Amino acid sequence: MKKIFLSLMVIVYSVTVFAQTVDKDSYTKIGDPVPSFTFEIEKGKTVNIADYKGKLILINLFATWCPPCNVELPEVQTKIWDKYKNHKDFAFFVFGREEGWDKLIPYKASRGFTFPILPDVDRGVFSKFAKQSIPRNILINQEGKIIYQSMGYEEKEFKVMLKLIEKQLDLKSAK
């Protein structure tokens, strides 16, 4: 029974990780303007994504129970957040799909993450971008257009996103 369960978990993980190439579940595509939405940036304080126009915005959609998400987020901490958290032209938001502050605060503390992990209890943010499947990354340029999207986690694809972030922030600094 354990072998069957383990085999199923490997198959589900593999499908999720390598599903980046075909994403029929996405509502947005590269070149689209970022959909309008509000979210709680901290308990009791709501902001609109439009408040961040002029910055390069990275949105990560995840769940605490998601194996590929739990592989990706430590990489996000060291290769994105630690590098760009003080960059004035960068904003980063991680949304916990169907999870509230009650789960996200202890999760963040237990993992030692320092980036913003925000609730998306009713899939209000997630549903602007997709029907299903996590993790997802959406990169929005300073003009508010989607310039990158990914689904699942694969090291090679993650490196593509890293290069794009670096390029975008270098371009902004050069202006």
Residue frames as a rotation matrix with the C-alpha (Angstrom) as fourth column:
MET 1
0.568 0.823 0.000 0.00
0.823 -0.568 0.000 0.00
0.000 0.000 -1.000 0.00
LYS 2
0.415 -0.507 -0.756 2.86
0.160 -0.777 0.609 2.37
-0.896 -0.374 -0.241 0.86
LYS 3
-0.632 -0.701 0.331 4.47
0.412 0.058 0.910 1.67
-0.657 0.711 0.252 -2.52
ILE 4
-0.110 0.690 0.716 1.25
0.976 -0.060 0.208 2.48
0.187 0.722 -0.666 -4.36
PHE 5
0.797 0.408 -0.446 0.80
0.530 -0.826 0.190 5.71
-0.291 -0.388 -0.875 -2.43
LEU 6
0.053 -0.879 -0.473 4.43
0.111 -0.466 0.878 6.69
-0.992 -0.099 0.072 -3.00
SER 7
-0.634 -0.250 0.732 4.15
0.700 0.216 0.681 5.91
-0.328 0.944 0.038 -6.71
LEU 8
0.341 0.847 0.409 1.02
0.919 -0.392 0.047 8.05
0.200 0.360 -0.911 -7.01
MET 9
0.709 -0.136 -0.692 2.73
0.278 -0.848 0.452 10.93
-0.648 -0.513 -0.563 -5.19
VAL 10
-0.406 -0.914 -0.010 5.71
0.269 -0.130 0.954 10.75
-0.873 0.385 0.299 -7.58
ILE 11
-0.424 0.329 0.844 3.38
0.904 0.094 0.418 10.79
0.058 0.939 -0.338 -10.60
VAL 12
0.688 0.722 -0.073 1.37
0.725 -0.682 0.094 13.74
0.018 -0.118 -0.993 -9.26
TYR 13
0.402 -0.635 -0.660 4.58
0.159 -0.661 0.733 15.62
-0.902 -0.399 -0.165 -8.42
SER 14
-0.590 -0.684 0.429 6.07
0.504 0.104 0.858 14.92
-0.631 0.722 0.283 -11.85
VAL 15
-0.024 0.678 0.735 2.96
0.972 -0.157 0.176 16.08
0.235 0.718 -0.655 -13.67
THR 16
0.843 0.352 -0.406 2.84
0.477 -0.837 0.266 19.26
-0.246 -0.418 -0.874 -11.59
VAL 17
0.147 -0.886 -0.440 6.53
0.169 -0.416 0.894 20.02
-0.975 -0.205 0.089 -11.98
PHE 18
-0.755 -0.585 0.296 6.74
0.331 0.050 0.942 19.47
-0.566 0.810 0.156 -15.71
ALA 19
0.096 0.918 0.385 3.37
0.925 0.061 -0.375 20.92
-0.367 0.392 -0.843 -16.69
GLN 20
-0.149 -0.192 -0.970 4.84
0.130 -0.976 0.174 24.33
-0.980 -0.100 0.171 -17.51
THR 21
-0.928 -0.362 0.090 4.86
0.128 -0.080 0.989 23.72
-0.350 0.929 0.121 -21.24
VAL 22
-0.556 0.815 0.160 1.08
0.261 -0.012 0.965 23.41
0.789 0.579 -0.206 -21.63
ASP 23
-0.894 0.261 -0.365 -1.14
0.312 -0.223 -0.923 25.46
-0.322 -0.939 0.118 -19.37
LYS 24
-0.535 0.789 0.302 -4.76
0.402 -0.077 0.912 25.30
0.743 0.610 -0.276 -20.44
ASP 25
0.171 0.627 -0.760 -5.77
0.961 0.064 0.268 26.35
0.216 -0.777 -0.591 -16.92
SER 26
-0.681 -0.494 -0.540 -4.39
0.607 -0.794 -0.039 29.88
-0.410 -0.355 0.840 -17.14
TYR 27
0.493 0.870 -0.015 -6.76
0.767 -0.443 -0.465 32.83
-0.411 0.217 -0.885 -17.51
THR 28
0.731 -0.316 -0.605 -3.95
-0.346 -0.936 0.070 35.24
-0.588 0.158 -0.793 -18.33
LYS 29
0.653 -0.590 0.474 -1.20
0.757 0.526 -0.388 35.25
-0.021 0.612 0.790 -20.91
ILE 30
-0.336 -0.860 -0.385 2.03
0.728 -0.496 0.473 37.13
-0.597 -0.122 0.793 -21.51
GLY 31
-0.847 -0.020 0.530 1.23
0.388 -0.706 0.593 40.64
0.363 0.708 0.606 -22.71
ASP 32
0.213 0.977 -0.030 -2.03
0.648 -0.118 0.752 40.93
0.731 -0.179 -0.658 -20.77
PRO 33
-0.199 -0.189 0.962 -2.44
-0.550 -0.791 -0.269 43.70
0.811 -0.583 0.053 -18.23
VAL 34
-0.957 -0.106 -0.270 -2.38
0.162 0.576 -0.801 42.45
0.240 -0.810 -0.535 -14.65
PRO 35
-0.028 0.998 -0.048 -5.96
0.552 0.056 0.832 41.85
0.834 -0.003 -0.552 -13.52
SER 36
-0.296 0.012 0.955 -7.23
-0.566 -0.808 -0.165 44.26
0.770 -0.589 0.246 -10.89
PHE 37
0.370 0.454 -0.810 -7.49
0.466 0.664 0.585 42.92
0.804 -0.594 0.034 -7.35
THR 38
0.261 -0.259 0.930 -7.13
-0.783 -0.620 0.047 43.94
0.564 -0.741 -0.365 -3.74
PHE 39
0.302 -0.216 -0.928 -5.43
0.398 0.914 -0.084 41.96
0.866 -0.344 0.362 -1.02
GLU 40
0.997 0.026 0.074 -4.50
-0.061 -0.320 0.945 42.11
0.049 -0.947 -0.317 2.62
ILE 41
0.329 -0.944 0.034 -0.84
-0.208 -0.108 -0.972 43.20
0.921 0.313 -0.231 2.84
GLU 42
-0.909 -0.409 -0.078 -0.94
-0.043 0.277 -0.960 42.74
0.415 -0.869 -0.269 6.61
LYS 43
-0.442 0.792 -0.421 -3.73
0.893 0.433 -0.123 41.89
0.085 -0.431 -0.898 9.01
GLY 44
0.238 0.718 -0.654 -6.37
0.737 -0.572 -0.361 44.59
-0.633 -0.396 -0.665 8.61
LYS 45
-0.061 -0.314 -0.947 -4.58
-0.352 -0.881 0.315 46.58
-0.934 0.353 -0.057 5.86
THR 46
0.406 0.324 0.854 -5.83
0.642 0.564 -0.519 46.18
-0.650 0.760 0.021 2.28
VAL 47
-0.326 -0.524 -0.787 -4.05
-0.362 -0.699 0.616 47.40
-0.873 0.486 0.038 -0.85
ASN 48
0.847 0.531 -0.022 -4.66
-0.178 0.244 -0.953 47.18
-0.501 0.811 0.301 -4.59
ILE 49
0.279 -0.767 0.577 -2.18
0.798 0.519 0.304 45.61
-0.533 0.376 0.758 -7.01
ALA 50
0.566 -0.004 0.824 -2.39
0.636 -0.634 -0.440 48.90
0.524 0.773 -0.357 -8.99
ASP 51
0.973 -0.230 -0.012 -0.70
-0.153 -0.683 0.715 50.60
-0.172 -0.694 -0.699 -6.01
TYR 52
0.297 -0.909 0.292 2.51
0.156 0.348 0.924 48.88
-0.942 -0.229 0.246 -7.16
LYS 53
0.830 -0.001 0.557 2.50
0.557 -0.046 -0.829 50.08
0.027 0.999 -0.038 -10.77
GLY 54
0.723 -0.663 0.194 5.97
-0.572 -0.732 -0.370 51.35
0.388 0.157 -0.908 -11.65
LYS 55
-0.060 -0.707 0.705 7.62
-0.848 0.408 0.338 48.40
-0.527 -0.577 -0.624 -9.90
LEU 56
-0.419 -0.084 -0.904 8.55
-0.540 0.824 0.173 44.99
0.730 0.561 -0.390 -11.19
ILE 57
0.060 0.571 0.819 6.07
-0.978 0.196 -0.065 42.73
-0.198 -0.797 0.570 -9.39
LEU 58
-0.712 -0.212 -0.669 6.51
-0.335 0.940 0.059 39.02
0.617 0.266 -0.741 -8.78
ILE 59
0.164 0.811 0.562 3.45
-0.986 0.149 0.073 37.10
-0.024 -0.566 0.824 -7.63
ASN 60
-0.839 -0.356 -0.412 3.83
-0.343 0.933 -0.107 33.54
0.422 0.052 -0.905 -6.38
LEU 61
0.244 0.948 0.205 0.73
-0.924 0.163 0.347 31.39
0.295 -0.274 0.915 -5.85
PHE 62
-0.658 -0.562 -0.501 1.25
-0.318 0.811 -0.492 28.40
0.683 -0.165 -0.712 -3.57
ALA 63
0.663 0.731 0.164 -0.20
-0.451 0.215 0.866 26.25
0.598 -0.648 0.472 -0.77
THR 64
0.105 -0.659 0.744 1.53
-0.989 0.009 0.147 25.07
-0.103 -0.752 -0.651 2.39
TRP 65
0.388 0.159 0.908 0.68
-0.318 0.948 -0.030 21.42
-0.865 -0.277 0.418 1.60
CYS 66
0.971 0.074 -0.227 2.08
-0.236 0.145 -0.961 21.52
-0.038 0.987 0.158 -1.98
PRO 67
0.563 -0.804 0.193 5.34
0.568 0.546 0.616 19.51
-0.600 -0.237 0.764 -2.44
PRO 68
0.087 -0.603 0.793 6.68
0.930 -0.237 -0.282 21.48
0.358 0.762 0.540 -5.46
CYS 69
0.695 0.206 0.689 5.83
0.013 -0.962 0.274 24.75
0.719 -0.181 -0.671 -3.67
ASN 70
0.940 -0.306 0.150 7.89
-0.160 -0.008 0.987 23.61
-0.301 -0.952 -0.057 -0.71
VAL 71
0.242 -0.880 0.409 10.83
0.907 0.355 0.227 22.92
-0.346 0.316 0.884 -3.02
GLU 72
0.153 -0.120 0.981 10.50
0.738 -0.647 -0.194 26.28
0.658 0.753 -0.010 -4.77
LEU 73
0.888 0.364 0.280 10.02
0.147 -0.804 0.577 28.65
0.435 -0.471 -0.767 -1.81
PRO 74
0.589 -0.750 -0.302 13.46
0.413 -0.042 0.910 28.13
-0.695 -0.660 0.285 -0.23
GLU 75
-0.266 -0.641 0.720 14.93
0.958 -0.092 0.272 28.98
-0.108 0.762 0.638 -3.66
VAL 76
0.420 0.525 0.740 12.71
0.558 -0.793 0.245 32.07
0.715 0.310 -0.626 -3.78
GLN 77
0.940 -0.066 -0.335 14.02
0.274 -0.440 0.855 33.12
-0.204 -0.895 -0.396 -0.36
THR 78
0.226 -0.965 -0.133 17.71
0.445 -0.019 0.895 32.88
-0.867 -0.261 0.425 -1.25
LYS 79
-0.517 -0.535 0.669 17.76
0.796 -0.012 0.605 33.70
-0.315 0.845 0.432 -4.96
ILE 80
-0.087 0.542 0.836 15.05
0.634 -0.618 0.466 36.36
0.768 0.570 -0.290 -5.18
TRP 81
0.828 0.561 -0.007 13.99
0.367 -0.532 0.763 37.81
0.424 -0.635 -0.646 -1.85
ASP 82
0.501 -0.695 -0.516 17.41
0.633 -0.112 0.766 38.01
-0.590 -0.710 0.384 -0.20
LYS 83
-0.468 -0.735 0.490 18.81
0.863 -0.260 0.433 39.63
-0.191 0.626 0.756 -3.35
TYR 84
-0.609 0.266 0.747 16.03
0.429 -0.682 0.592 42.11
0.667 0.681 0.301 -4.22
LYS 85
0.091 0.765 -0.638 14.06
0.982 0.038 0.185 42.80
0.166 -0.643 -0.748 -1.01
ASN 86
0.023 -0.142 -0.990 15.59
0.538 -0.833 0.132 46.27
-0.843 -0.535 0.057 -0.67
HIS 87
-0.845 -0.270 0.462 15.36
0.533 -0.336 0.777 47.17
-0.055 0.902 0.427 -4.37
LYS 88
-0.639 0.592 -0.491 13.04
-0.174 -0.733 -0.658 50.18
-0.749 -0.335 0.571 -4.59
ASP 89
-0.340 0.488 -0.804 11.65
-0.939 -0.221 0.262 49.02
-0.050 0.844 0.533 -7.95
PHE 90
-0.675 0.060 -0.736 10.71
-0.147 0.966 0.213 45.48
0.723 0.252 -0.643 -6.88
ALA 91
-0.157 0.676 0.720 7.62
-0.981 -0.022 -0.193 44.11
-0.114 -0.737 0.666 -5.14
PHE 92
-0.716 -0.134 -0.685 7.07
-0.269 0.959 0.093 40.47
0.644 0.250 -0.723 -4.23
PHE 93
-0.137 0.765 0.629 3.92
-0.980 -0.012 -0.200 38.79
-0.145 -0.644 0.751 -2.95
VAL 94
-0.913 -0.051 -0.405 3.34
-0.104 0.988 0.110 35.14
0.394 0.143 -0.908 -2.12
PHE 95
-0.167 0.940 0.296 -0.33
-0.969 -0.212 0.129 34.16
0.184 -0.265 0.946 -1.82
GLY 96
-0.939 -0.081 0.335 -1.41
-0.205 0.913 -0.352 31.05
-0.278 -0.399 -0.874 0.09
ARG 97
-0.538 0.763 -0.358 -4.29
-0.488 0.064 0.870 29.58
0.687 0.643 0.338 -1.90
GLU 98
0.365 0.861 -0.354 -7.26
-0.053 0.399 0.915 28.81
0.929 -0.316 0.191 0.37
GLU 99
-0.016 -0.438 -0.899 -5.17
0.921 0.344 -0.184 29.61
0.390 -0.831 0.398 3.45
GLY 100
0.807 0.385 0.448 -5.53
0.166 -0.876 0.452 32.36
0.567 -0.290 -0.771 6.05
TRP 101
0.185 -0.739 0.647 -3.23
-0.716 -0.553 -0.427 34.13
0.673 -0.384 -0.632 8.48
ASP 102
0.621 0.139 0.771 -3.84
-0.734 0.449 0.510 31.32
-0.275 -0.883 0.381 11.01
LYS 103
0.854 -0.338 0.395 -1.92
0.404 0.910 -0.095 28.85
-0.327 0.241 0.914 8.80
LEU 104
0.684 -0.566 0.460 0.43
0.374 -0.269 -0.887 31.21
0.626 0.779 0.028 7.00
ILE 105
0.575 -0.481 0.662 2.01
-0.713 -0.691 0.117 32.96
0.401 -0.539 -0.741 9.99
PRO 106
0.536 -0.421 0.731 3.19
-0.459 0.581 0.672 29.72
-0.708 -0.696 0.118 11.68
TYR 107
0.813 -0.245 0.529 4.18
0.543 0.648 -0.535 28.23
-0.212 0.722 0.659 8.30
LYS 108
0.702 -0.546 0.457 6.35
-0.042 -0.672 -0.739 31.25
0.711 0.500 -0.495 7.48
ALA 109
0.495 -0.500 0.711 7.96
-0.869 -0.313 0.384 31.20
0.031 -0.807 -0.590 10.94
SER 110
0.663 -0.201 0.721 8.65
-0.151 0.908 0.391 27.45
-0.733 -0.368 0.572 10.87
ARG 111
0.719 -0.368 0.590 10.36
0.695 0.407 -0.593 27.70
-0.022 0.836 0.548 7.47
GLY 112
-0.051 -0.773 -0.633 12.33
0.628 -0.518 0.581 30.84
-0.777 -0.367 0.512 8.31
PHE 113
-0.126 0.074 0.989 10.93
0.934 -0.327 0.144 32.77
0.334 0.942 -0.028 5.35
THR 114
-0.514 -0.096 -0.853 11.12
0.526 -0.820 -0.225 36.56
-0.678 -0.564 0.472 5.52
PHE 115
-0.967 0.223 0.126 9.17
-0.005 -0.510 0.860 37.46
0.257 0.830 0.495 2.36
PRO 116
-0.497 0.848 0.185 5.49
-0.809 -0.376 -0.451 38.44
-0.313 -0.374 0.873 2.49
ILE 117
-0.911 0.380 -0.159 3.19
0.293 0.869 0.398 35.40
0.290 0.316 -0.903 2.60
LEU 118
-0.759 0.651 0.016 -0.38
-0.629 -0.726 -0.279 36.60
-0.170 -0.222 0.960 2.29
PRO 119
-0.507 0.629 0.589 -3.79
0.154 0.739 -0.656 34.94
-0.848 -0.242 -0.472 2.56
ASP 120
-0.701 0.451 -0.553 -5.97
-0.687 -0.217 0.694 34.10
0.193 0.866 0.461 -0.43
VAL 121
-0.683 0.410 0.604 -8.67
-0.301 0.596 -0.745 32.29
-0.665 -0.690 -0.284 1.53
ASP 122
0.294 0.938 0.185 -11.36
-0.077 0.216 -0.973 32.42
-0.953 0.272 0.135 -1.17
ARG 123
-0.172 -0.501 0.848 -9.02
0.834 0.384 0.396 32.12
-0.525 0.775 0.352 -4.20
GLY 124
0.753 0.527 -0.395 -9.80
0.303 -0.810 -0.503 35.76
-0.584 0.259 -0.769 -5.00
VAL 125
0.177 -0.785 -0.594 -6.26
-0.728 -0.511 0.458 36.40
-0.663 0.351 -0.662 -6.23
PHE 126
-0.612 -0.467 0.639 -5.61
-0.030 0.820 0.571 32.92
-0.790 0.331 -0.516 -7.63
SER 127
0.093 0.770 0.631 -8.82
0.714 0.390 -0.581 32.98
-0.693 0.505 -0.514 -9.70
LYS 128
0.637 0.039 -0.770 -7.62
-0.352 -0.874 -0.335 36.10
-0.686 0.484 -0.543 -11.52
PHE 129
-0.154 -0.868 -0.472 -4.81
-0.926 -0.040 0.377 34.06
-0.346 0.495 -0.797 -13.05
ALA 130
-0.780 -0.249 -0.575 -5.81
-0.467 0.843 0.268 30.39
0.417 0.477 -0.773 -13.20
LYS 131
0.366 0.904 -0.219 -8.35
-0.601 0.410 0.686 27.64
0.710 -0.120 0.694 -12.62
GLN 132
0.991 -0.069 0.118 -6.01
-0.036 0.702 0.712 25.19
-0.132 -0.709 0.692 -10.88
SER 133
0.594 -0.802 -0.061 -2.42
0.696 0.551 -0.460 23.99
0.403 0.231 0.886 -10.38
ILE 134
0.860 -0.427 0.278 0.33
-0.507 -0.773 0.382 25.41
0.052 -0.469 -0.881 -8.19
PRO 135
-0.055 -0.162 -0.985 2.94
0.466 -0.877 0.118 26.71
-0.883 -0.453 0.123 -7.74
ARG 136
0.516 0.191 0.835 2.59
0.830 -0.354 -0.431 29.59
0.214 0.915 -0.341 -10.18
ASN 137
-0.313 -0.594 -0.741 4.75
0.582 -0.737 0.344 32.62
-0.751 -0.323 0.576 -10.75
ILE 138
0.583 0.469 0.663 3.59
0.800 -0.472 -0.370 35.75
0.139 0.747 -0.651 -12.55
LEU 139
-0.428 -0.765 -0.481 6.01
0.731 -0.606 0.313 38.57
-0.531 -0.218 0.819 -13.34
ILE 140
0.648 0.714 0.263 4.51
0.758 -0.572 -0.315 41.97
-0.074 0.404 -0.912 -14.10
ASN 141
-0.330 -0.843 0.425 6.59
0.862 -0.452 -0.228 44.76
0.385 0.291 0.876 -15.59
GLN 142
-0.798 -0.120 -0.590 6.63
0.448 -0.774 -0.448 48.38
-0.403 -0.622 0.671 -14.49
GLU 143
-0.835 0.528 -0.154 3.85
-0.504 -0.621 0.600 49.23
0.222 0.579 0.785 -16.97
GLY 144
-0.250 0.769 0.588 1.53
-0.742 0.238 -0.627 46.65
-0.622 -0.593 0.511 -15.43
LYS 145
0.445 0.351 -0.824 1.82
-0.839 0.485 -0.247 44.00
0.313 0.801 0.510 -18.18
ILE 146
0.716 -0.180 0.675 2.42
-0.206 0.869 0.451 40.30
-0.667 -0.461 0.584 -17.57
ILE 147
0.335 -0.685 -0.647 5.85
-0.936 -0.162 -0.314 39.43
0.111 0.710 -0.695 -18.99
TYR 148
-0.684 -0.554 -0.475 6.29
-0.465 0.832 -0.302 35.93
0.562 0.014 -0.827 -17.58
GLN 149
0.387 0.743 0.546 4.17
-0.922 0.311 0.230 33.09
0.001 -0.593 0.805 -16.20
SER 150
-0.630 -0.504 -0.590 5.06
-0.494 0.847 -0.195 29.63
0.599 0.169 -0.783 -15.02
MET 151
0.578 0.754 0.314 3.25
-0.780 0.397 0.483 26.71
0.239 -0.524 0.817 -13.50
GLY 152
0.904 -0.294 -0.310 4.93
0.353 0.923 0.154 24.04
0.241 -0.249 0.938 -11.42
TYR 153
0.639 -0.769 -0.006 8.54
-0.605 -0.507 0.613 24.08
-0.475 -0.389 -0.790 -10.34
GLU 154
0.790 -0.550 0.272 11.48
0.612 0.674 -0.414 23.09
0.045 0.493 0.869 -12.48
GLU 155
0.233 -0.784 -0.575 15.00
0.534 -0.391 0.750 24.34
-0.813 -0.482 0.328 -11.80
LYS 156
-0.611 -0.486 0.625 15.65
0.776 -0.211 0.594 25.24
-0.156 0.848 0.506 -15.46
GLU 157
0.120 0.761 0.637 12.44
0.719 -0.509 0.473 27.31
0.685 0.401 -0.608 -15.70
PHE 158
0.765 0.103 -0.635 13.18
0.597 -0.482 0.641 28.98
-0.240 -0.870 -0.430 -12.36
LYS 159
-0.249 -0.945 -0.210 16.56
0.657 -0.324 0.681 30.11
-0.712 0.032 0.702 -13.74
VAL 160
-0.428 0.204 0.880 14.78
0.787 -0.394 0.474 31.66
0.444 0.896 0.008 -16.74
MET 161
0.671 0.739 0.064 12.65
0.577 -0.574 0.581 33.69
0.466 -0.353 -0.811 -14.34
LEU 162
0.462 -0.581 -0.670 15.73
0.629 -0.319 0.709 34.74
-0.626 -0.749 0.218 -12.33
LYS 163
-0.587 -0.720 0.371 17.45
0.756 -0.323 0.569 36.05
-0.290 0.614 0.734 -15.45
LEU 164
-0.099 0.654 0.750 14.33
0.700 -0.490 0.520 37.96
0.707 0.577 -0.409 -16.47
ILE 165
0.815 0.350 -0.461 14.03
0.579 -0.489 0.652 39.59
0.003 -0.799 -0.601 -13.03
GLU 166
0.028 -0.908 -0.419 17.68
0.646 -0.303 0.700 40.60
-0.763 -0.291 0.578 -13.13
LYS 167
-0.624 -0.245 0.742 17.36
0.773 -0.334 0.540 41.99
0.115 0.910 0.398 -16.64
GLN 168
0.303 0.850 0.430 14.21
0.680 -0.509 0.528 43.97
0.668 0.132 -0.732 -15.82
LEU 169
0.824 -0.001 -0.567 15.70
0.491 -0.499 0.715 45.50
-0.283 -0.867 -0.410 -12.68
ASP 170
-0.299 -0.954 -0.037 18.96
0.711 -0.248 0.658 46.33
-0.636 0.170 0.752 -14.49
LEU 171
-0.377 0.251 0.892 16.95
0.782 -0.431 0.451 48.08
0.497 0.867 -0.034 -17.22
LYS 172
0.709 0.705 -0.007 15.04
0.574 -0.571 0.587 50.07
0.409 -0.420 -0.810 -14.60
SER 173
0.488 -0.600 -0.634 18.28
0.564 -0.338 0.754 51.10
-0.666 -0.725 0.173 -12.88
ALA 174
-0.494 -0.736 0.463 19.80
0.812 -0.199 0.550 52.20
-0.313 0.647 0.696 -16.19
LYS 175
0.162 0.653 0.740 16.94
0.830 -0.496 0.256 54.64
0.534 0.572 -0.622 -16.89
